[in-house]
Amino acid sequence: MDEAKDFSDMIGVPYKDGGRDLTGFDCYGSTIEAARRHGKILRDVKYTSHAPELADEYAPTMNVVKIDAPEKDAVIEMNYKGSLHIGFCIDEKTFLHSTKNQGVRISRIGSIPVKNFYRIV
């Protein structure tokens, strides 16, 4: 099954600070929605792009645990242009995320420097 099709209506949705629906998503909003579509619940948190790491400040609140490698339905934490960036692993090679310049899209894991992976519990 092509997992990316689960998100076809999200692709191209514009970036919106604090966005949590199809009118606009920030990176965490798109991750929350992607997780929901796969039966996973991420708690919504208000984050700052200056957080050094997800694990330091947000992971306990979000209901995720750190893992060593990418896996389907995991959260990926990256450093995007010096800021915390979050996405949703579609599989072990690709992830869905939202950026200010391109909105929601699917990228290959490693195309943005990866910091950590988290399993949703």
Backbone as XML, in Angstrom:
<?xml version="1.0"?>
<chain id="A" units="angstrom">
  <residue number="1" name="MET">
    <atom name="N" x="0.840" y="-1.186" z="0.000"/>
    <atom name="CA" x="0.000" y="0.000" z="0.000"/>
    <atom name="C" x="0.878" y="1.241" z="0.000"/>
  </residue>
  <residue number="2" name="ASP">
    <atom name="N" x="0.496" y="2.213" z="-0.794"/>
    <atom name="CA" x="1.237" y="3.467" z="-0.852"/>
    <atom name="C" x="0.786" y="4.372" z="0.292"/>
  </residue>
  <residue number="3" name="GLU">
    <atom name="N" x="1.586" y="4.431" z="1.342"/>
    <atom name="CA" x="1.217" y="5.195" z="2.533"/>
    <atom name="C" x="1.049" y="6.687" z="2.245"/>
  </residue>
  <residue number="4" name="ALA">
    <atom name="N" x="1.766" y="7.209" z="1.262"/>
    <atom name="CA" x="1.706" y="8.643" z="0.967"/>
    <atom name="C" x="0.305" y="9.072" z="0.547"/>
  </residue>
  <residue number="5" name="LYS">
    <atom name="N" x="-0.483" y="8.167" z="-0.027"/>
    <atom name="CA" x="-1.822" y="8.548" z="-0.476"/>
    <atom name="C" x="-2.714" y="8.950" z="0.694"/>
  </residue>
  <residue number="6" name="ASP">
    <atom name="N" x="-2.407" y="8.479" z="1.885"/>
    <atom name="CA" x="-3.173" y="8.868" z="3.073"/>
    <atom name="C" x="-3.122" y="10.377" z="3.309"/>
  </residue>
  <residue number="7" name="PHE">
    <atom name="N" x="-2.148" y="11.033" z="2.706"/>
    <atom name="CA" x="-1.907" y="12.449" z="2.959"/>
    <atom name="C" x="-2.067" y="13.313" z="1.712"/>
  </residue>
  <residue number="8" name="SER">
    <atom name="N" x="-2.623" y="12.758" z="0.632"/>
    <atom name="CA" x="-2.657" y="13.479" z="-0.646"/>
    <atom name="C" x="-3.365" y="14.826" z="-0.544"/>
  </residue>
  <residue number="9" name="ASP">
    <atom name="N" x="-4.400" y="14.930" z="0.283"/>
    <atom name="CA" x="-5.107" y="16.204" z="0.409"/>
    <atom name="C" x="-4.325" y="17.225" z="1.246"/>
  </residue>
  <residue number="10" name="MET">
    <atom name="N" x="-3.294" y="16.775" z="1.940"/>
    <atom name="CA" x="-2.470" y="17.688" z="2.739"/>
    <atom name="C" x="-1.338" y="18.304" z="1.918"/>
  </residue>
  <residue number="11" name="ILE">
    <atom name="N" x="-0.876" y="17.599" z="0.887"/>
    <atom name="CA" x="0.266" y="18.064" z="0.103"/>
    <atom name="C" x="-0.062" y="19.402" z="-0.544"/>
  </residue>
  <residue number="12" name="GLY">
    <atom name="N" x="0.813" y="20.368" z="-0.320"/>
    <atom name="CA" x="0.623" y="21.698" z="-0.883"/>
    <atom name="C" x="-0.165" y="22.657" z="-0.014"/>
  </residue>
  <residue number="13" name="VAL">
    <atom name="N" x="-0.738" y="22.169" z="1.087"/>
    <atom name="CA" x="-1.426" y="23.084" z="2.005"/>
    <atom name="C" x="-0.380" y="24.069" z="2.515"/>
  </residue>
  <residue number="14" name="PRO">
    <atom name="N" x="-0.692" y="25.370" z="2.522"/>
    <atom name="CA" x="0.316" y="26.352" z="2.902"/>
    <atom name="C" x="0.712" y="26.285" z="4.376"/>
  </residue>
  <residue number="15" name="TYR">
    <atom name="N" x="1.903" y="26.797" z="4.645"/>
    <atom name="CA" x="2.392" y="26.928" z="6.014"/>
    <atom name="C" x="1.605" y="28.039" z="6.700"/>
  </residue>
  <residue number="16" name="LYS">
    <atom name="N" x="1.247" y="27.810" z="7.956"/>
    <atom name="CA" x="0.570" y="28.816" z="8.765"/>
    <atom name="C" x="1.029" y="28.636" z="10.200"/>
  </residue>
  <residue number="17" name="ASP">
    <atom name="N" x="1.600" y="29.683" z="10.796"/>
    <atom name="CA" x="2.025" y="29.596" z="12.195"/>
    <atom name="C" x="0.847" y="29.165" z="13.054"/>
  </residue>
  <residue number="18" name="GLY">
    <atom name="N" x="1.034" y="28.111" z="13.825"/>
    <atom name="CA" x="-0.023" y="27.600" z="14.689"/>
    <atom name="C" x="-1.109" y="26.845" z="13.947"/>
  </residue>
  <residue number="19" name="GLY">
    <atom name="N" x="-0.931" y="26.623" z="12.637"/>
    <atom name="CA" x="-1.956" y="25.975" z="11.821"/>
    <atom name="C" x="-2.176" y="24.523" z="12.187"/>
  </residue>
  <residue number="20" name="ARG">
    <atom name="N" x="-3.454" y="24.156" z="12.287"/>
    <atom name="CA" x="-3.809" y="22.798" z="12.695"/>
    <atom name="C" x="-4.875" y="22.173" z="11.798"/>
  </residue>
  <residue number="21" name="ASP">
    <atom name="N" x="-5.122" y="22.738" z="10.601"/>
    <atom name="CA" x="-6.123" y="22.148" z="9.718"/>
    <atom name="C" x="-5.762" y="22.408" z="8.259"/>
  </residue>
  <residue number="22" name="LEU">
    <atom name="N" x="-6.618" y="21.973" z="7.347"/>
    <atom name="CA" x="-6.318" y="22.036" z="5.921"/>
    <atom name="C" x="-6.271" y="23.449" z="5.345"/>
  </residue>
  <residue number="23" name="THR">
    <atom name="N" x="-6.547" y="24.464" z="6.157"/>
    <atom name="CA" x="-6.368" y="25.844" z="5.684"/>
    <atom name="C" x="-4.920" y="26.281" z="5.852"/>
  </residue>
  <residue number="24" name="GLY">
    <atom name="N" x="-4.148" y="25.544" z="6.653"/>
    <atom name="CA" x="-2.737" y="25.847" z="6.876"/>
    <atom name="C" x="-2.199" y="25.061" z="8.051"/>
  </residue>
  <residue number="25" name="PHE">
    <atom name="N" x="-0.949" y="24.580" z="7.901"/>
    <atom name="CA" x="-0.289" y="23.796" z="8.954"/>
    <atom name="C" x="1.088" y="24.367" z="9.233"/>
  </residue>
  <residue number="26" name="ASP">
    <atom name="N" x="1.475" y="24.413" z="10.509"/>
    <atom name="CA" x="2.894" y="24.554" z="10.814"/>
    <atom name="C" x="3.455" y="23.134" z="10.867"/>
  </residue>
  <residue number="27" name="CYS">
    <atom name="N" x="4.736" y="22.993" z="11.135"/>
    <atom name="CA" x="5.321" y="21.646" z="11.066"/>
    <atom name="C" x="4.704" y="20.699" z="12.086"/>
  </residue>
  <residue number="28" name="TYR">
    <atom name="N" x="4.407" y="21.182" z="13.283"/>
    <atom name="CA" x="3.821" y="20.286" z="14.274"/>
    <atom name="C" x="2.362" y="20.009" z="13.963"/>
  </residue>
  <residue number="29" name="GLY">
    <atom name="N" x="1.652" y="20.982" z="13.417"/>
    <atom name="CA" x="0.264" y="20.767" z="13.026"/>
    <atom name="C" x="0.129" y="19.681" z="11.979"/>
  </residue>
  <residue number="30" name="SER">
    <atom name="N" x="1.018" y="19.691" z="10.983"/>
    <atom name="CA" x="0.962" y="18.643" z="9.958"/>
    <atom name="C" x="1.320" y="17.285" z="10.555"/>
  </residue>
  <residue number="31" name="THR">
    <atom name="N" x="2.205" y="17.277" z="11.533"/>
    <atom name="CA" x="2.590" y="16.029" z="12.199"/>
    <atom name="C" x="1.431" y="15.491" z="13.035"/>
  </residue>
  <residue number="32" name="ILE">
    <atom name="N" x="0.744" y="16.361" z="13.754"/>
    <atom name="CA" x="-0.427" y="15.943" z="14.539"/>
    <atom name="C" x="-1.475" y="15.322" z="13.627"/>
  </residue>
  <residue number="33" name="GLU">
    <atom name="N" x="-1.764" y="15.978" z="12.505"/>
    <atom name="CA" x="-2.793" y="15.490" z="11.585"/>
    <atom name="C" x="-2.379" y="14.169" z="10.942"/>
  </residue>
  <residue number="34" name="ALA">
    <atom name="N" x="-1.130" y="14.056" z="10.508"/>
    <atom name="CA" x="-0.656" y="12.813" z="9.904"/>
    <atom name="C" x="-0.742" y="11.664" z="10.913"/>
  </residue>
  <residue number="35" name="ALA">
    <atom name="N" x="-0.342" y="11.921" z="12.141"/>
    <atom name="CA" x="-0.424" y="10.897" z="13.187"/>
    <atom name="C" x="-1.878" y="10.483" z="13.417"/>
  </residue>
  <residue number="36" name="ARG">
    <atom name="N" x="-2.768" y="11.452" z="13.491"/>
    <atom name="CA" x="-4.190" y="11.169" z="13.712"/>
    <atom name="C" x="-4.737" y="10.252" z="12.618"/>
  </residue>
  <residue number="37" name="ARG">
    <atom name="N" x="-4.340" y="10.502" z="11.388"/>
    <atom name="CA" x="-4.811" y="9.692" z="10.263"/>
    <atom name="C" x="-4.308" y="8.255" z="10.337"/>
  </residue>
  <residue number="38" name="HIS">
    <atom name="N" x="-3.273" y="8.037" z="11.115"/>
    <atom name="CA" x="-2.753" y="6.679" z="11.303"/>
    <atom name="C" x="-3.084" y="6.134" z="12.684"/>
  </residue>
  <residue number="39" name="GLY">
    <atom name="N" x="-4.068" y="6.738" z="13.337"/>
    <atom name="CA" x="-4.547" y="6.230" z="14.615"/>
    <atom name="C" x="-3.658" y="6.542" z="15.800"/>
  </residue>
  <residue number="40" name="LYS">
    <atom name="N" x="-2.765" y="7.504" z="15.642"/>
    <atom name="CA" x="-1.853" y="7.893" z="16.724"/>
    <atom name="C" x="-2.250" y="9.280" z="17.232"/>
  </residue>
  <residue number="41" name="ILE">
    <atom name="N" x="-2.175" y="9.470" z="18.524"/>
    <atom name="CA" x="-2.544" y="10.752" z="19.108"/>
    <atom name="C" x="-1.309" y="11.446" z="19.662"/>
  </residue>
  <residue number="42" name="LEU">
    <atom name="N" x="-1.009" y="12.610" z="19.100"/>
    <atom name="CA" x="0.042" y="13.484" z="19.634"/>
    <atom name="C" x="-0.645" y="14.623" z="20.360"/>
  </residue>
  <residue number="43" name="ARG">
    <atom name="N" x="-0.227" y="14.880" z="21.555"/>
    <atom name="CA" x="-0.787" y="16.021" z="22.280"/>
    <atom name="C" x="-0.251" y="17.307" z="21.662"/>
  </residue>
  <residue number="44" name="ASP">
    <atom name="N" x="-1.114" y="18.285" z="21.568"/>
    <atom name="CA" x="-0.708" y="19.570" z="21.016"/>
    <atom name="C" x="0.075" y="20.343" z="22.073"/>
  </residue>
  <residue number="45" name="VAL">
    <atom name="N" x="1.187" y="20.894" z="21.666"/>
    <atom name="CA" x="1.988" y="21.739" z="22.545"/>
    <atom name="C" x="2.350" y="22.996" z="21.773"/>
  </residue>
  <residue number="46" name="LYS">
    <atom name="N" x="2.488" y="24.055" z="22.473"/>
    <atom name="CA" x="2.977" y="25.289" z="21.869"/>
    <atom name="C" x="4.477" y="25.300" z="22.084"/>
  </residue>
  <residue number="47" name="TYR">
    <atom name="N" x="5.213" y="25.327" z="20.995"/>
    <atom name="CA" x="6.662" y="25.248" z="21.085"/>
    <atom name="C" x="7.297" y="26.502" z="20.521"/>
  </residue>
  <residue number="48" name="THR">
    <atom name="N" x="8.566" y="26.681" z="20.848"/>
    <atom name="CA" x="9.332" y="27.777" z="20.268"/>
    <atom name="C" x="10.401" y="27.173" z="19.385"/>
  </residue>
  <residue number="49" name="SER">
    <atom name="N" x="10.772" y="27.879" z="18.355"/>
    <atom name="CA" x="11.787" y="27.352" z="17.446"/>
    <atom name="C" x="13.170" y="27.392" z="18.080"/>
  </residue>
  <residue number="50" name="HIS">
    <atom name="N" x="13.266" y="27.933" z="19.283"/>
    <atom name="CA" x="14.563" y="28.051" z="19.943"/>
    <atom name="C" x="14.855" y="26.883" z="20.878"/>
  </residue>
  <residue number="51" name="ALA">
    <atom name="N" x="13.902" y="25.950" z="20.972"/>
    <atom name="CA" x="14.116" y="24.802" z="21.852"/>
    <atom name="C" x="15.307" y="23.998" z="21.350"/>
  </residue>
  <residue number="52" name="PRO">
    <atom name="N" x="16.223" y="23.636" z="22.239"/>
    <atom name="CA" x="17.407" y="22.906" z="21.800"/>
    <atom name="C" x="17.091" y="21.518" z="21.273"/>
  </residue>
  <residue number="53" name="GLU">
    <atom name="N" x="16.114" y="20.852" z="21.850"/>
    <atom name="CA" x="15.739" y="19.508" z="21.441"/>
    <atom name="C" x="14.339" y="19.216" z="21.913"/>
  </residue>
  <residue number="54" name="LEU">
    <atom name="N" x="13.655" y="18.447" z="21.142"/>
    <atom name="CA" x="12.317" y="18.013" z="21.515"/>
    <atom name="C" x="12.340" y="17.303" z="22.856"/>
  </residue>
  <residue number="55" name="ALA">
    <atom name="N" x="13.301" y="16.418" z="23.032"/>
    <atom name="CA" x="13.373" y="15.612" z="24.252"/>
    <atom name="C" x="13.514" y="16.471" z="25.501"/>
  </residue>
  <residue number="56" name="ASP">
    <atom name="N" x="14.241" y="17.564" z="25.394"/>
    <atom name="CA" x="14.486" y="18.403" z="26.560"/>
    <atom name="C" x="13.212" y="19.022" z="27.121"/>
  </residue>
  <residue number="57" name="GLU">
    <atom name="N" x="12.363" y="19.489" z="26.238"/>
    <atom name="CA" x="11.257" y="20.312" z="26.694"/>
    <atom name="C" x="9.888" y="19.724" z="26.423"/>
  </residue>
  <residue number="58" name="TYR">
    <atom name="N" x="9.712" y="19.056" z="25.300"/>
    <atom name="CA" x="8.373" y="18.717" z="24.849"/>
    <atom name="C" x="8.017" y="17.242" z="24.840"/>
  </residue>
  <residue number="59" name="ALA">
    <atom name="N" x="8.974" y="16.365" z="24.694"/>
    <atom name="CA" x="8.673" y="14.944" z="24.526"/>
    <atom name="C" x="7.753" y="14.387" z="25.617"/>
  </residue>
  <residue number="60" name="PRO">
    <atom name="N" x="7.983" y="14.670" z="26.893"/>
    <atom name="CA" x="7.090" y="14.107" z="27.911"/>
    <atom name="C" x="5.641" y="14.587" z="27.752"/>
  </residue>
  <residue number="61" name="THR">
    <atom name="N" x="5.454" y="15.808" z="27.326"/>
    <atom name="CA" x="4.121" y="16.367" z="27.146"/>
    <atom name="C" x="3.427" y="15.781" z="25.919"/>
  </residue>
  <residue number="62" name="MET">
    <atom name="N" x="4.196" y="15.489" z="24.887"/>
    <atom name="CA" x="3.638" y="15.023" z="23.617"/>
    <atom name="C" x="3.280" y="13.551" z="23.619"/>
  </residue>
  <residue number="63" name="ASN">
    <atom name="N" x="3.680" y="12.774" z="24.559"/>
    <atom name="CA" x="3.525" y="11.328" z="24.655"/>
    <atom name="C" x="4.327" y="10.581" z="23.584"/>
  </residue>
  <residue number="64" name="VAL">
    <atom name="N" x="5.623" y="10.884" z="23.548"/>
    <atom name="CA" x="6.551" y="10.187" z="22.659"/>
    <atom name="C" x="7.764" y="9.715" z="23.460"/>
  </residue>
  <residue number="65" name="VAL">
    <atom name="N" x="8.420" y="8.679" z="22.941"/>
    <atom name="CA" x="9.664" y="8.197" z="23.529"/>
    <atom name="C" x="10.714" y="8.124" z="22.434"/>
  </residue>
  <residue number="66" name="LYS">
    <atom name="N" x="11.932" y="8.444" z="22.799"/>
    <atom name="CA" x="13.039" y="8.467" z="21.849"/>
    <atom name="C" x="13.370" y="7.050" z="21.376"/>
  </residue>
  <residue number="67" name="ILE">
    <atom name="N" x="13.635" y="6.922" z="20.071"/>
    <atom name="CA" x="14.072" y="5.653" z="19.485"/>
    <atom name="C" x="15.339" y="5.914" z="18.667"/>
  </residue>
  <residue number="68" name="ASP">
    <atom name="N" x="16.011" y="4.852" z="18.271"/>
    <atom name="CA" x="17.313" y="4.993" z="17.627"/>
    <atom name="C" x="17.284" y="5.155" z="16.114"/>
  </residue>
  <residue number="69" name="ALA">
    <atom name="N" x="16.179" y="4.786" z="15.471"/>
    <atom name="CA" x="16.150" y="4.795" z="14.006"/>
    <atom name="C" x="14.749" y="5.141" z="13.521"/>
  </residue>
  <residue number="70" name="PRO">
    <atom name="N" x="14.638" y="5.565" z="12.272"/>
    <atom name="CA" x="13.308" y="5.882" z="11.745"/>
    <atom name="C" x="12.441" y="4.639" z="11.646"/>
  </residue>
  <residue number="71" name="GLU">
    <atom name="N" x="11.152" y="4.828" z="11.861"/>
    <atom name="CA" x="10.188" y="3.754" z="11.671"/>
    <atom name="C" x="8.862" y="4.377" z="11.256"/>
  </residue>
  <residue number="72" name="LYS">
    <atom name="N" x="8.025" y="3.579" z="10.640"/>
    <atom name="CA" x="6.706" y="4.033" z="10.209"/>
    <atom name="C" x="5.954" y="4.632" z="11.392"/>
  </residue>
  <residue number="73" name="ASP">
    <atom name="N" x="5.310" y="5.762" z="11.156"/>
    <atom name="CA" x="4.482" y="6.459" z="12.148"/>
    <atom name="C" x="5.262" y="7.089" z="13.296"/>
  </residue>
  <residue number="74" name="ALA">
    <atom name="N" x="6.552" y="7.278" z="13.141"/>
    <atom name="CA" x="7.362" y="7.938" z="14.171"/>
    <atom name="C" x="7.413" y="9.443" z="13.901"/>
  </residue>
  <residue number="75" name="VAL">
    <atom name="N" x="7.779" y="10.182" z="14.910"/>
    <atom name="CA" x="8.040" y="11.614" z="14.784"/>
    <atom name="C" x="9.530" y="11.779" z="14.513"/>
  </residue>
  <residue number="76" name="ILE">
    <atom name="N" x="9.842" y="12.646" z="13.578"/>
    <atom name="CA" x="11.239" y="12.948" z="13.266"/>
    <atom name="C" x="11.516" y="14.383" z="13.708"/>
  </residue>
  <residue number="77" name="GLU">
    <atom name="N" x="12.633" y="14.551" z="14.397"/>
    <atom name="CA" x="13.075" y="15.867" z="14.866"/>
    <atom name="C" x="14.299" y="16.263" z="14.054"/>
  </residue>
  <residue number="78" name="MET">
    <atom name="N" x="14.268" y="17.477" z="13.525"/>
    <atom name="CA" x="15.361" y="17.936" z="12.666"/>
    <atom name="C" x="15.796" y="19.339" z="13.050"/>
  </residue>
  <residue number="79" name="ASN">
    <atom name="N" x="16.922" y="19.720" z="12.470"/>
    <atom name="CA" x="17.421" y="21.082" z="12.581"/>
    <atom name="C" x="17.261" y="21.705" z="11.201"/>
  </residue>
  <residue number="80" name="TYR">
    <atom name="N" x="16.255" y="22.556" z="11.037"/>
    <atom name="CA" x="15.971" y="23.187" z="9.750"/>
    <atom name="C" x="16.325" y="24.663" z="9.830"/>
  </residue>
  <residue number="81" name="LYS">
    <atom name="N" x="17.400" y="25.027" z="9.183"/>
    <atom name="CA" x="17.862" y="26.419" z="9.156"/>
    <atom name="C" x="18.054" y="26.959" z="10.569"/>
  </residue>
  <residue number="82" name="GLY">
    <atom name="N" x="18.604" y="26.118" z="11.439"/>
    <atom name="CA" x="18.919" y="26.530" z="12.801"/>
    <atom name="C" x="17.776" y="26.443" z="13.795"/>
  </residue>
  <residue number="83" name="SER">
    <atom name="N" x="16.597" y="25.962" z="13.364"/>
    <atom name="CA" x="15.439" y="25.874" z="14.249"/>
    <atom name="C" x="14.954" y="24.436" z="14.381"/>
  </residue>
  <residue number="84" name="LEU">
    <atom name="N" x="14.259" y="24.182" z="15.461"/>
    <atom name="CA" x="13.613" y="22.897" z="15.675"/>
    <atom name="C" x="12.569" y="22.688" z="14.588"/>
  </residue>
  <residue number="85" name="HIS">
    <atom name="N" x="12.557" y="21.515" z="13.966"/>
    <atom name="CA" x="11.592" y="21.189" z="12.920"/>
    <atom name="C" x="11.123" y="19.768" z="13.154"/>
  </residue>
  <residue number="86" name="ILE">
    <atom name="N" x="9.809" y="19.537" z="12.989"/>
    <atom name="CA" x="9.184" y="18.261" z="13.303"/>
    <atom name="C" x="8.475" y="17.729" z="12.060"/>
  </residue>
  <residue number="87" name="GLY">
    <atom name="N" x="8.495" y="16.419" z="11.895"/>
    <atom name="CA" x="7.774" y="15.781" z="10.806"/>
    <atom name="C" x="7.262" y="14.418" z="11.232"/>
  </residue>
  <residue number="88" name="PHE">
    <atom name="N" x="6.551" y="13.765" z="10.309"/>
    <atom name="CA" x="5.941" y="12.461" z="10.568"/>
    <atom name="C" x="6.497" y="11.455" z="9.576"/>
  </residue>
  <residue number="89" name="CYS">
    <atom name="N" x="7.093" y="10.382" z="10.086"/>
    <atom name="CA" x="7.679" y="9.357" z="9.218"/>
    <atom name="C" x="6.577" y="8.527" z="8.563"/>
  </residue>
  <residue number="90" name="ILE">
    <atom name="N" x="6.513" y="8.611" z="7.258"/>
    <atom name="CA" x="5.567" y="7.796" z="6.502"/>
    <atom name="C" x="6.061" y="6.350" z="6.484"/>
  </residue>
  <residue number="91" name="ASP">
    <atom name="N" x="7.362" y="6.206" z="6.357"/>
    <atom name="CA" x="8.022" y="4.910" z="6.405"/>
    <atom name="C" x="9.460" y="5.162" z="6.852"/>
  </residue>
  <residue number="92" name="GLU">
    <atom name="N" x="10.343" y="4.215" z="6.641"/>
    <atom name="CA" x="11.727" y="4.367" z="7.107"/>
    <atom name="C" x="12.563" y="5.277" z="6.217"/>
  </residue>
  <residue number="93" name="LYS">
    <atom name="N" x="11.999" y="5.745" z="5.099"/>
    <atom name="CA" x="12.761" y="6.563" z="4.158"/>
    <atom name="C" x="12.177" y="7.937" z="3.885"/>
  </residue>
  <residue number="94" name="THR">
    <atom name="N" x="10.894" y="8.140" z="4.172"/>
    <atom name="CA" x="10.255" y="9.419" z="3.836"/>
    <atom name="C" x="9.455" y="9.963" z="5.012"/>
  </residue>
  <residue number="95" name="PHE">
    <atom name="N" x="9.279" y="11.274" z="5.002"/>
    <atom name="CA" x="8.503" y="11.918" z="6.056"/>
    <atom name="C" x="7.691" y="13.070" z="5.485"/>
  </residue>
  <residue number="96" name="LEU">
    <atom name="N" x="6.607" y="13.386" z="6.168"/>
    <atom name="CA" x="5.736" y="14.500" z="5.819"/>
    <atom name="C" x="6.048" y="15.643" z="6.761"/>
  </residue>
  <residue number="97" name="HIS">
    <atom name="N" x="6.087" y="16.864" z="6.236"/>
    <atom name="CA" x="6.349" y="18.033" z="7.075"/>
    <atom name="C" x="5.855" y="19.286" z="6.371"/>
  </residue>
  <residue number="98" name="SER">
    <atom name="N" x="5.902" y="20.414" z="7.054"/>
    <atom name="CA" x="5.476" y="21.682" z="6.489"/>
    <atom name="C" x="6.553" y="22.728" z="6.742"/>
  </residue>
  <residue number="99" name="THR">
    <atom name="N" x="6.926" y="23.430" z="5.671"/>
    <atom name="CA" x="7.905" y="24.510" z="5.792"/>
    <atom name="C" x="7.293" y="25.816" z="5.283"/>
  </residue>
  <residue number="100" name="LYS">
    <atom name="N" x="7.831" y="26.913" z="5.774"/>
    <atom name="CA" x="7.295" y="28.227" z="5.403"/>
    <atom name="C" x="7.326" y="28.475" z="3.906"/>
  </residue>
  <residue number="101" name="ASN">
    <atom name="N" x="8.365" y="28.009" z="3.233"/>
    <atom name="CA" x="8.492" y="28.319" z="1.812"/>
    <atom name="C" x="7.759" y="27.349" z="0.893"/>
  </residue>
  <residue number="102" name="GLN">
    <atom name="N" x="7.434" y="26.126" z="1.358"/>
    <atom name="CA" x="6.793" y="25.157" z="0.472"/>
    <atom name="C" x="5.521" y="24.528" z="1.018"/>
  </residue>
  <residue number="103" name="GLY">
    <atom name="N" x="5.132" y="24.853" z="2.237"/>
    <atom name="CA" x="3.946" y="24.230" z="2.811"/>
    <atom name="C" x="4.171" y="22.753" z="3.071"/>
  </residue>
  <residue number="104" name="VAL">
    <atom name="N" x="3.084" y="21.982" z="3.072"/>
    <atom name="CA" x="3.169" y="20.556" z="3.381"/>
    <atom name="C" x="3.735" y="19.809" z="2.171"/>
  </residue>
  <residue number="105" name="ARG">
    <atom name="N" x="4.685" y="18.936" z="2.464"/>
    <atom name="CA" x="5.321" y="18.147" z="1.411"/>
    <atom name="C" x="5.892" y="16.879" z="2.013"/>
  </residue>
  <residue number="106" name="ILE">
    <atom name="N" x="6.334" y="15.992" z="1.143"/>
    <atom name="CA" x="6.991" y="14.759" z="1.554"/>
    <atom name="C" x="8.445" y="14.848" z="1.111"/>
  </residue>
  <residue number="107" name="SER">
    <atom name="N" x="9.351" y="14.507" z="2.018"/>
    <atom name="CA" x="10.785" y="14.559" z="1.731"/>
    <atom name="C" x="11.445" y="13.250" z="2.163"/>
  </residue>
  <residue number="108" name="ARG">
    <atom name="N" x="12.646" y="13.045" z="1.673"/>
    <atom name="CA" x="13.427" y="11.871" z="2.077"/>
    <atom name="C" x="14.102" y="12.145" z="3.428"/>
  </residue>
  <residue number="109" name="ILE">
    <atom name="N" x="14.096" y="11.161" z="4.289"/>
    <atom name="CA" x="14.794" y="11.285" z="5.569"/>
    <atom name="C" x="16.273" y="11.509" z="5.273"/>
  </residue>
  <residue number="110" name="GLY">
    <atom name="N" x="16.840" y="12.506" z="5.899"/>
    <atom name="CA" x="18.236" y="12.875" z="5.678"/>
    <atom name="C" x="18.379" y="14.111" z="4.819"/>
  </residue>
  <residue number="111" name="SER">
    <atom name="N" x="17.298" y="14.528" z="4.138"/>
    <atom name="CA" x="17.372" y="15.735" z="3.313"/>
    <atom name="C" x="17.487" y="16.993" z="4.171"/>
  </residue>
  <residue number="112" name="ILE">
    <atom name="N" x="17.091" y="16.891" z="5.415"/>
    <atom name="CA" x="17.259" y="17.927" z="6.437"/>
    <atom name="C" x="18.004" y="17.238" z="7.575"/>
  </residue>
  <residue number="113" name="PRO">
    <atom name="N" x="19.003" y="17.894" z="8.169"/>
    <atom name="CA" x="19.759" y="17.231" z="9.247"/>
    <atom name="C" x="18.859" y="16.706" z="10.375"/>
  </residue>
  <residue number="114" name="VAL">
    <atom name="N" x="18.947" y="15.402" z="10.598"/>
    <atom name="CA" x="18.120" y="14.717" z="11.599"/>
    <atom name="C" x="18.799" y="14.788" z="12.958"/>
  </residue>
  <residue number="115" name="LYS">
    <atom name="N" x="17.986" y="15.059" z="13.986"/>
    <atom name="CA" x="18.484" y="15.027" z="15.354"/>
    <atom name="C" x="18.048" y="13.754" z="16.066"/>
  </residue>
  <residue number="116" name="ASN">
    <atom name="N" x="16.741" y="13.448" z="15.998"/>
    <atom name="CA" x="16.209" y="12.298" z="16.740"/>
    <atom name="C" x="14.940" y="11.771" z="16.092"/>
  </residue>
  <residue number="117" name="PHE">
    <atom name="N" x="14.562" y="10.564" z="16.539"/>
    <atom name="CA" x="13.293" y="9.957" z="16.156"/>
    <atom name="C" x="12.551" y="9.602" z="17.444"/>
  </residue>
  <residue number="118" name="TYR">
    <atom name="N" x="11.219" y="9.633" z="17.368"/>
    <atom name="CA" x="10.399" y="9.344" z="18.536"/>
    <atom name="C" x="9.209" y="8.471" z="18.142"/>
  </residue>
  <residue number="119" name="ARG">
    <atom name="N" x="8.948" y="7.466" z="18.950"/>
    <atom name="CA" x="7.755" y="6.632" z="18.772"/>
    <atom name="C" x="6.622" y="7.273" z="19.567"/>
  </residue>
  <residue number="120" name="ILE">
    <atom name="N" x="5.452" y="7.315" z="18.961"/>
    <atom name="CA" x="4.268" y="7.837" z="19.646"/>
    <atom name="C" x="3.719" y="6.716" z="20.517"/>
  </residue>
  <residue number="121" name="VAL">
    <atom name="N" x="3.546" y="7.003" z="21.802"/>
    <atom name="CA" x="3.075" y="5.959" z="22.750"/>
    <atom name="C" x="1.670" y="6.224" z="23.233"/>
  </residue>
</chain>
